[in-house]
Amino acid sequence: MNDNTISETANLVELNDTVDRTSPSVQATVLETIENGGIIFLPQSGFALTDREKEIMLDVNITLPTRRERTSHNARPTVVFDPALRKIVKGRIRKPEKDELEAMMARYSEWAKNLLAELLPSYSKNLVRDRITFRPCVRTTTQGLHVDASYGRPSEGRGMIRVFCNINPRGQARKWHIGEHFEPYANRFLGSAKLKKTSGVEQLLANLGIIKGKRTAYDHLLANIRRQAKRDESYQSDGPRSFFEFPVGSAWFALTDLVLHGALAGQYSIDQTFFVPVGSMAQPEKSSLRILERLTRTRLT
């Protein structure tokens, strides 16, 4: 188990295959790392594809059916799978290969759930499983440093854990830049952020099921900070950051509402999103919700 502190940015802890994941000391390190805004990196323990799944991914007529998708440089569009419905809800994948990709994504969802149950047992009972995102497109443009904020699927103050895996059948690394810790990041932009409550329209959309949950003051504030940061050219060019490459066959996870990150290059990545209630955390005061409430002196949910 290696602890690689990346300058003033996120702490990255590496767990290789020799680590006993059932060890209380390992589990305690994992918990402390992610609650302090760090990343858990598993270089050899990623999700494995079958030969048939690799074949499907390499066929651009299946995974990238339009010319626009094949020439995209920002990893869009993406394919989104809903584990509750067990089907792809966004993305144009033809049948019968669509059925095979849905089976693969359902298997990935179970794999990610079991990984967190093993390494974060104190969270496992209260984790809420959300969507899977598969990115078959090439990324060659820089994604601005950001934290994750939910729009159509509001977090309502819960932490957002995402389990990523590089499943590139061509053997290419997934490259990220990783930013500063959450509190100094939030402090940079809070001065020009406006607190906003849930509107009546949003409440109605939530009641009708058009959006999954209601956007709280926390959701609005986090989205505002994220938007300011991504538009700030000076911050995006000069803000604190370090760089990391995730090789094929590796996996990593973090509370991505706490960890500033952005993709730089890669193709064929997949991730599963989970929500974790702040009350389930060992240190709720370390959550982005509680940090923002302390900084604004306002209850946000």
Stockholm file with secondary structure:
# STOCKHOLM 1.0

chainA/1-301         MNDNTISETANLVELNDTVDRTSPSVQATVLETIENGGIIFLPQSGFALTDREKEIMLDVNITLPTRRERTSHNARPTVVFDPALRKIVKGRIRKPEKDELEAMMARYSEWAKNLLAELLPSYSKNLVRDRITFRPCVRTTTQGLHVDASYGRPSEGRGMIRVFCNINPRGQARKWHIGEHFEPYANRFLGSAKLKKTSGVEQLLANLGIIKGKRTAYDHLLANIRRQAKRDESYQSDGPRSFFEFPVGSAWFALTDLVLHGALAGQYSIDQTFFVPVGSMAQPEKSSLRILERLTRTRLT
#=GR chainA/1-301 SS CEEEECTTBCEEEECCTTSCTTCHHHHHHHHHHHHTTCEEEETTCCCCCCHHHHHHHHCHHHHSCSHHHHTCSBCCSCEEEETTTTEEEESCCCTTHHHHHHHHHHHHHHHHHHHHHHHCHHHHTTCEEEEEEEECSCBCSCCCCBCCCCSSSCCTTCEEEEEEEECCTTCCCEEEEEEBCHHHHHHHHHTTCCCCCCCHHHHHHHHTTSSSSCCCHHHHHHHHHHHHHHHCHHHHHHSCEEEEEECTTCEEEEETTTSCEEEEEBSCEEEEEEEECGGGSSCGGGSHHHHHHHHHTSCCC
#=GC SS_cons         CEEEECTTBCEEEECCTTSCTTCHHHHHHHHHHHHTTCEEEETTCCCCCCHHHHHHHHCHHHHSCSHHHHTCSBCCSCEEEETTTTEEEESCCCTTHHHHHHHHHHHHHHHHHHHHHHHCHHHHTTCEEEEEEEECSCBCSCCCCBCCCCSSSCCTTCEEEEEEEECCTTCCCEEEEEEBCHHHHHHHHHTTCCCCCCCHHHHHHHHTTSSSSCCCHHHHHHHHHHHHHHHCHHHHHHSCEEEEEECTTCEEEEETTTSCEEEEEBSCEEEEEEEECGGGSSCGGGSHHHHHHHHHTSCCC
//
